[in-house]
Amino acid sequence: MYDYILKRSKRKTISIRIDDTCQIVVRAPMKLSRKEIDKTVAEHTEWIEKHMPEAQRRMERAAKITPALIKELSIQAKKEIPPLVARYAAIMGVEPTGIKITSARKRFGSCNGKNSLCFSCLLMLYPKEAIECVVVHELAHIKHHNHSPSFYGFIDRVMPDYRIRESLLRKTPDMK
């Protein structure tokens, strides 16, 4: 049985996740007994064992992300991402109002309501195919401000191998 952090709230179901520090966090309904929670955690031992190594790799990678590396990646992103945005914006028939490079650690990209795009410099740790995938995804939000079937249909017409490219983002990148 694993040790875990228990967070109770007004919810109806139990959730189990592994956080950024490799702690197991269990969210459970207020009235659910500790015995039932322990039983649920024990039933998910296989899932925990399967996902813990990836969580540990993410934690180790996060420790290697120094301010110097962030600066280096930001410079690289500012050179490489705008031309990709321009290229795909022309193909897709959309026009962003701005491009910003951030050091976000949990989100590769975003598009706000004014069609301004943000990209994390950490994208530079991934292959070019993955970076292009994020660029296309965010540009598609200019036309579809949601994740509807129309949104994904638009992406598929521009980048038929989108799902394969997207899967590259789920792998922990090699650190420089």
Disulfide bonds with the S-S distance in Angstrom:
none
